[in-house]
């Protein structure tokens, strides 16, 4: 008898779990069974992003949390790629204040016995190797669970898994018994692509095109994406990167403008019929007259590309419509691809950092905006003259956002790097530098408010 090699022994697994339907005033908000039926016709190889032989498990209507746990444990033991999908209603065990995925038959009084504790998911997946596990969520939180989610600011999950999805707030108008918006658009984006996009890019395209309920929690959050980017080392030459034939590269089917690839009709855009290959998008607009430090406009040129759609107008339209989290998620997904493709020190990477800075400013996150504009200014200063308009505009953006920071600790944290940048600009109005130094000195000596 011959022993099979690792490649022959490896198998993948797809686990699709439907919890209890989310219902409000007899109106179905999320129908998990419809979502599972839609995903069930998608080939497992597309869900896993791998041609590895795989098994698929459907759990629709399971009422015993231990049954779900056993299926989850079996799936987590698979040596190959794993795709877990969960849809349904999130609720809380009010006695223990723990999140649960409600199963069919779960009520407010029986959550402890009939719901699936959310931490079970993380416990079962925590031992899996990084990079082999994807969790996709399409959930709705009830009135008991939503305050806890707002306190967390996210939905805790295993750090070894890539987690994407959306949690809708209570009270939104659902789609009845049809497939919910996020899942439907995720499948459509997957089928529309000539080659399977990476999970992060597929998620970003879905969030940008699906009409999510106002206030929905999008996972991963912008802060989680930023933390992931900070931990990601700068890529080396493409030839030095290891290749796994069973797992397509992250860049497959997702090329930014300027690289040869398919038309960008898959990316929603507010633009009409103009040629986007020569369009510029203003990412800094002049502030209102009452702002003490108006910021001049900086135009980021869209690189030459085949006819198609560029995501920047759509991202900007999301932000101006108040959909800041969706805009930030989509922008950060594009930035991650640009970093991997062009490198951390590239002009393209700096442009996307400036776009993210302006999105943070529009969302009122002046701390993040200050850090991003300062970082972009230093990156430009390493390639351009100190008097270059783009360098001065980045410094002006950082200075303005810093003046809007009301929290002394946040202002102190961002102020030192900002002053170092301003010191390098000889043409800067000396009054601005003097006032910035005075404020930083005051913050250093200001008594703590605690």
C-alpha positions in Angstrom: 0.0 0.0 0.0 1.4 3.4 -1.0 1.1 6.4 1.3 -0.5 9.4 -0.3 1.4 12.7 -0.3 0.1 15.8 1.4 -1.4 17.1 -1.8 -3.4 14.0 -2.3 -4.6 13.8 1.4 -5.6 17.4 1.6 -9.4 18.1 1.4 -11.4 21.3 1.9 -14.8 21.8 3.5 -17.7 24.1 3.0 -20.1 24.5 6.0 -23.3 26.5 5.5 -25.3 27.2 8.6 -28.8 28.7 8.7 -29.9 30.0 12.1 -33.3 31.4 13.0 -34.9 33.9 10.7 -34.8 37.6 11.8 -38.4 38.8 12.0 -39.7 42.2 12.9 -43.5 42.9 13.2 -44.2 39.8 11.2 -41.9 40.9 8.4 -38.9 38.7 7.6 -35.7 40.7 7.6 -33.3 37.9 6.9 -34.3 34.5 5.6 -31.4 32.2 6.3 -32.9 29.3 4.3 -33.1 31.4 1.1 -29.5 32.5 1.6 -28.3 28.9 2.0 -30.2 27.8 -1.1 -28.6 30.6 -3.1 -25.1 29.6 -1.9 -25.8 25.9 -2.4 -25.7 26.3 -6.2 -22.3 28.0 -6.2 -19.5 25.5 -6.8 -17.5 24.7 -3.7 -14.3 25.5 -5.6 -15.4 29.1 -6.0 -16.5 29.4 -2.3 -13.1 28.0 -1.2 -11.1 29.8 -3.8 -9.4 26.4 -4.4 -9.6 23.4 -6.6 -8.8 21.1 -3.7 -11.4 18.2 -3.4 -13.9 19.2 -0.7 -17.0 18.2 1.2 -20.1 20.3 1.8 -22.4 20.4 4.8 -25.7 22.1 5.0 -27.3 22.9 8.3 -30.8 24.3 7.8 -33.3 23.9 10.6 -31.0 22.4 13.2 -32.5 23.1 16.6 -29.8 21.5 18.9 -26.7 23.7 19.4 -24.7 20.5 20.1 -25.5 19.2 16.6 -24.2 22.5 15.1 -21.1 22.3 17.3 -20.3 18.7 16.1 -20.6 19.8 12.5 -18.4 22.8 13.2 -15.8 20.7 14.9 -15.7 18.2 12.0 -15.3 21.1 9.5 -12.6 22.7 11.6 -10.6 19.4 11.6 -10.3 19.4 7.8 -6.6 19.8 6.7 -7.4 22.0 3.7 -9.2 25.3 3.1 -12.4 25.9 5.0 -15.4 28.1 4.2 -18.0 28.8 6.9 -21.2 30.7 6.2 -23.6 31.8 8.9 -26.9 33.6 8.4 -29.6 34.4 10.8 -30.4 36.3 14.0 -27.9 37.3 16.7 -29.3 37.5 20.2 -28.1 37.6 23.8 -28.3 35.4 26.8 -29.4 38.1 29.2 -28.3 36.2 32.2 -24.7 35.7 31.0 -24.7 38.6 28.6 -23.2 36.4 25.9 -23.9 36.6 22.2 -25.6 33.6 20.5 -26.7 32.7 17.0 -30.4 32.0 17.5 -31.5 28.6 16.1 -35.0 27.7 15.0 -37.2 27.7 18.1 -34.9 29.9 20.1 -36.8 32.4 22.3 -35.6 35.1 24.7 -36.1 32.7 27.6 -34.4 29.7 26.1 -31.3 31.3 24.5 -28.9 29.6 26.9 -30.2 26.1 25.9 -31.3 26.5 22.3 -28.9 29.1 20.8 -25.3 28.6 19.5 -22.9 30.5 21.8 -20.9 32.8 19.5 -17.6 32.0 21.3 -17.9 28.4 20.2 -17.1 29.5 16.6 -13.8 31.1 17.7 -12.9 28.2 20.0 -13.3 25.6 17.2 -11.4 27.6 14.6 -8.6 28.9 16.8 -6.3 25.9 16.2 -6.5 26.1 12.4 -3.5 27.4 10.4 -3.6 31.0 9.3 -4.7 31.6 5.8 -6.9 28.5 5.3 -10.2 29.7 6.9 -12.8 32.1 5.6 -16.0 33.0 7.6 -18.8 34.8 5.8 -21.6 36.4 7.8 -25.0 37.7 6.9 -26.7 38.4 10.2 -29.2 40.6 11.9 -28.9 41.6 15.5 -32.1 41.9 17.7 -32.7 44.6 20.2 -31.0 42.7 22.9 -27.8 42.0 20.9 -27.3 45.3 19.1 -26.2 47.4 22.2 -23.6 44.7 23.0 -22.3 44.8 19.4 -22.0 48.6 19.5 -20.0 48.3 22.7 -17.7 45.8 21.1 -17.5 47.9 17.9 -17.1 44.6 16.0 -18.1 40.9 16.2 -15.4 38.9 18.0 -14.1 35.9 16.0 -11.1 33.7 15.8 -7.9 35.6 14.8 -6.9 32.6 12.6 -9.8 33.2 10.3 -10.6 35.8 7.7 -14.0 37.2 8.7 -16.2 39.1 6.2 -19.8 40.1 6.3 -22.4 42.4 7.7 -24.6 42.6 10.8 -27.8 44.6 10.2 -29.3 46.5 13.1 -32.7 45.8 14.5 -35.6 47.6 13.0 -34.5 47.7 9.3 -36.9 46.8 6.5 -36.0 43.4 5.3 -36.3 41.7 2.0 -39.0 39.1 3.0 -38.3 35.5 2.1 -35.8 36.4 -0.7 -32.0 36.2 -0.6 -30.7 39.1 1.5 -28.8 42.0 -0.1 -25.3 41.2 1.1 -25.4 37.5 0.2 -27.1 38.2 -3.2 -24.5 40.8 -4.2 -21.6 38.6 -2.9 -22.7 35.8 -5.2 -23.3 38.3 -8.1 -19.8 39.8 -7.8 -18.3 36.3 -7.6 -20.1 35.2 -10.8 -19.4 38.4 -12.6 -15.6 38.2 -12.3 -13.7 36.4 -15.0 -11.3 35.1 -12.4 -12.1 34.6 -8.7 -11.3 37.8 -6.7 -9.6 37.6 -3.4 -12.0 37.5 -0.4 -11.2 41.0 0.7 -11.7 42.5 -2.7 -14.9 40.4 -3.2 -16.2 41.7 0.1 -15.3 45.3 -0.7 -17.1 45.2 -4.1 -20.1 43.7 -2.4 -20.3 46.3 0.3 -20.0 49.0 -2.3 -22.8 47.7 -4.5 -25.3 46.3 -1.9 -27.8 48.7 -0.4 -27.0 47.9 3.2 -29.3 49.1 6.1 -28.2 52.4 7.6 -25.8 51.8 10.6 -25.1 48.2 9.6 -21.9 46.8 11.1 -19.5 45.9 8.3 -16.8 43.3 9.0 -13.9 43.7 9.1 -14.2 47.2 10.4 -11.9 50.0 9.0 -9.8 49.9 12.2 -9.4 46.1 11.9 -8.3 46.5 8.3 -5.8 49.2 9.4 -4.4 46.9 12.1 -4.1 44.1 9.5 -2.3 46.4 7.1 0.1 47.5 9.9 1.1 43.8 10.6 1.5 43.0 6.9 5.2 43.1 5.8 6.2 45.0 2.7 6.1 42.5 -0.3 9.4 41.5 -2.0 9.8 40.8 -5.7 7.1 38.7 -7.2 9.5 35.9 -8.0 10.4 35.6 -4.3 6.8 35.0 -3.2 5.8 31.3 -2.6 3.1 30.0 -4.8 0.5 27.4 -3.9 -1.1 25.9 -6.9 -4.2 24.9 -5.0 -4.8 28.5 -3.9 -5.0 31.3 -6.6 -3.0 34.4 -5.8 -4.8 37.2 -4.0 -4.5 39.4 -7.0 -6.3 37.1 -9.4 -9.0 38.9 -11.3 -8.6 42.2 -9.4 -6.3 44.6 -11.2 -6.2 48.4 -10.5 -6.4 50.8 -13.4 -3.1 50.9 -15.3 -2.6 47.2 -15.3 -3.8 45.0 -18.2 -7.0 43.2 -17.2 -10.7 43.0 -17.8 -12.9 46.1 -18.1 -14.0 47.6 -14.8 -17.7 47.5 -15.3 -17.9 45.2 -12.3 -17.0 48.2 -10.1 -20.1 50.4 -9.4 -19.5 54.1 -10.3 -21.4 57.3 -10.2 -19.7 58.3 -13.4 -21.7 58.1 -16.6 -20.1 57.7 -20.1 -16.9 59.8 -19.8 -13.6 58.2 -20.3 -12.3 57.4 -16.8 -8.8 56.7 -18.0 -8.1 60.5 -18.1 -10.3 61.6 -15.3 -9.0 63.2 -12.1 -10.8 62.9 -8.8 -10.4 65.7 -6.3 -9.7 64.1 -3.0 -9.3 67.4 -1.1 -11.9 70.1 -1.5 -11.8 73.6 -0.1 -13.2 73.7 3.4 -15.9 76.1 4.4 -15.0 79.7 5.0 -15.3 79.3 8.8 -12.5 76.7 8.9 -9.3 78.4 10.3 -7.0 76.6 7.9 -8.6 76.0 4.5 -7.1 73.2 2.6 -6.3 73.5 -1.1 -7.5 70.9 -3.6 -5.3 68.0 -4.6 -6.2 66.1 -7.8 -5.3 62.4 -7.9 -4.9 61.4 -11.5 -6.5 58.1 -12.5 -3.7 56.1 -14.3 -4.2 55.3 -18.0 -6.3 52.2 -18.3 -8.5 50.3 -20.7 -12.1 51.7 -21.0 -13.9 50.8 -17.8 -15.0 52.0 -14.4 -12.7 53.4 -11.7 -13.8 52.9 -8.1 -12.8 56.4 -6.9 -15.9 58.3 -8.0 -18.1 55.6 -6.4 -16.1 55.7 -3.2 -16.4 59.5 -3.1 -20.1 59.3 -3.7 -20.5 56.8 -0.8 -18.7 59.2 1.5 -20.7 62.3 0.4 -23.9 60.3 1.0 -22.8 59.6 4.5 -22.0 55.9 4.0 -18.5 56.4 5.5 -17.8 52.9 6.7 -18.6 51.4 3.3 -16.4 54.0 1.6 -13.5 53.4 4.0 -13.8 49.6 3.6 -13.8 49.8 -0.2 -10.9 52.3 -0.2 -8.8 50.2 2.2 -9.4 47.1 0.1 -8.1 48.9 -3.0 -5.2 50.4 -1.0 -4.2 46.9 0.1 -4.1 45.7 -3.5 -2.1 48.7 -4.6 0.5 48.1 -1.8 0.9 44.5 -2.9 1.1 45.4 -6.6 3.2 48.6 -6.7 4.9 48.5 -3.3 4.7 50.6 -0.1 6.9 53.4 -1.5 5.0 53.8 -4.7 3.2 57.0 -5.9 0.0 54.9 -6.3 0.2 53.8 -2.6 0.5 57.4 -1.5 -2.5 58.5 -3.6 -4.7 55.9 -1.9 -3.4 56.9 1.5 -4.5 60.5 0.7 -7.9 59.3 -0.4 -8.3 57.4 2.9 -7.2 60.5 4.8 -9.9 62.6 3.2 -12.5 59.9 3.8 -11.5 60.0 7.5 -11.8 63.8 7.5 -15.3 63.6 5.9 -16.3 61.0 8.5 -15.1 63.2 11.3 -12.3 60.9 12.4 -9.7 63.7 12.6 -7.2 61.6 14.5 -6.9 59.0 11.7 -7.0 61.7 9.1 -4.1 63.5 10.8 -2.0 60.4 10.9 -2.7 59.5 7.3 -2.1 63.0 5.9 1.1 63.2 7.9 2.3 59.8 6.6 1.4 60.8 3.0 3.3 64.1 3.4 6.4 62.3 4.5 6.1 59.8 1.7 5.8 62.6 -0.9 8.7 64.5 0.7 10.9 61.4 0.2 10.3 61.7 -3.6 9.4 65.3 -4.2 10.8 68.8 -3.4 9.6 70.4 -0.2 7.9 73.1 -2.2 5.9 70.7 -4.4 2.2 71.5 -4.2 1.3 67.9 -3.3 3.7 68.0 -0.3 2.3 71.3 0.9 -1.3 70.1 0.4 -0.7 67.0 2.5 0.9 69.0 5.3 -2.0 71.5 5.2 -4.4 68.6 5.4 -2.6 67.1 8.4 -2.4 70.5 10.1 -6.1 71.3 9.6 -7.3 67.9 10.9 -4.9 68.2 13.9 -6.5 71.5 14.9 -9.9 69.7 14.9 -8.8 67.1 17.4 -10.5 67.9 20.7 -9.0 65.0 22.7 -5.7 66.2 24.3 -4.2 62.6 24.3 -5.0 62.1 20.6 -3.7 65.5 19.7 -0.5 64.9 21.6 -0.1 61.5 20.0 -0.4 63.0 16.5 1.4 66.3 17.1 5.0 65.2 17.3 5.1 63.6 13.8 3.2 66.5 12.4 5.7 69.0 13.7 8.6 67.0 12.2 6.9 67.2 8.8 6.2 70.9 9.1 9.8 71.5 10.1 10.9 70.2 6.7 8.8 72.7 4.7 10.7 76.0 4.4 7.9 77.7 2.5 5.3 77.0 5.1 3.8 80.1 6.7 5.9 80.5 9.9 2.8 81.4 11.9 1.3 78.0 11.3 4.4 76.3 12.6 4.7 78.6 15.6 1.1 78.0 16.6 1.4 74.2 16.1 4.5 74.2 18.4 2.8 76.3 21.0 -0.2 73.9 21.0 2.0 70.9 21.3 4.0 72.5 24.2 0.7 73.2 25.9 -0.5 69.6 25.5 2.8 68.3 27.0 2.3 70.4 30.1 -1.5 70.3 30.4 -2.7 68.6 33.5 -4.5 65.2 33.0 -8.3 65.4 33.1 -8.5 62.0 34.7 
